[in-house]
Amino acid sequence: MLTKIIREESIQEAKKYIEKSERFLILTHVAPDGDAMGSSLGLLHFLNEYGKDNVTVVVPSSYPSFYRWMPGAKEIIVHEKYTAYAEELIRDADVIFCLDFNEPRRVGKASAALLAAKGKKIMIDHHLDPAGFCRVTMSYPEISSTSEMIFRFICRMGLFDLINKQAAECIYTGMMTDTGAFTYNSNHPEIYTIISELIKKGIDKDLIYRRVYQVYSESRLQLMGYVLYEKMKVYPELKTALITLSQEELKRFHYTTGDTEGFVNLPLSIDGIELTAFIREDPDCVKISLRSVGDFPCNEFAIKYFNGGGHKNASGGEFYGSLPDAVAAFEKALQAFNPGKRIV
């Protein structure tokens, strides 16, 4: 038995919209990760099983190649590639599910179409401080992933039997990736109750792990080696490690979307390191990813210094300037926040 975390009023209102509507649009955030993909595709398969055939998943930008195996991934519409078509779908939808993001800016250039859309918007998310742009908001930061939220939402509607193997594979993928293969934010026993139910649906969790974490290109492995040998800086007195990559370095290793996913976690294997940062130069800005263990609130760090947010032990932000300036800003912020003193 799972704890009833989601408000009953929200469940019933969303269920009513599902029952009475025909055209559904599922939208998630820029640079979709495993949880964004898992929650979106898991909901897609559930709605199809429920008898809703007009359901489309739109992502603002492309997703990593190691998620292409996921059932339904090949039918996803990428907004940056098919902008007019994606915005037409957003405009015409009766119901828009906003998954794994808490404010419109997180969908990038699709935000204007989202805000202008007349369809009923339903947010299902687990990030702090949800913006009030949706008719129904189900946002619970204490839940480990949005994919877990999708599972709970379906069960609370009394429709667990409509979670087929395809939906279960997607939901499990999202839960797995948003907890670092259940190595952080994953101590709640109900997570494993859910996993057991997903296994009963026929998923092969070991195969899913291999597809996501052990099937990479040769260039990605070379980039990982380069990062660890050449680009990692350790601040032992601050219990912190930093990795940086420039656009030139990414091009040298034939970077494709998703090649650096998980790099921020690598230095956490160093004894004594309790905060890690990965600063990557993108074409439009510098991206900052943060991970921590223990009590260091890297989401507060991201909010205060890098226009970001996220979870206590996993967060990120942005910096508008050069890569060297971003590193200098990080080091200055690090001294002020001082994780060496904060973490017990």
Buried (B, 14 or more C-beta within 10 A) or exposed (E): EEEEBBBEEBBEBBBEBBEEBEBBBBBBBBBBBBBBBBBBBBBBBBBBBBEBEBBBBBBBBBBBBBBEBBBBBEEBBBBBEEBEEBBEBBBBBBBBBBBBBBBBEBBBBBBEBBEEBEBBBBBBBBBBEBBEBBBBBBBBBEBBBBBBBBBBBBBBBEBEEBBBBBBBBBBBBBBBBBBBBBEBBBEBEBBEEBBEBBEEBEBEBEEBBEBBBEEBBEBBEEBBEBBEEEBBEBBEEBBBBBBBBBEEBBEBBEBBBBBBBBBBBBBBEBEEBBBBBBBBBEEEBBBBBBBBBEEBBBBBBBBBBBEBBBBBBBBBBBBEEEBEEBBEBBBEBBEEBBBBEBBE
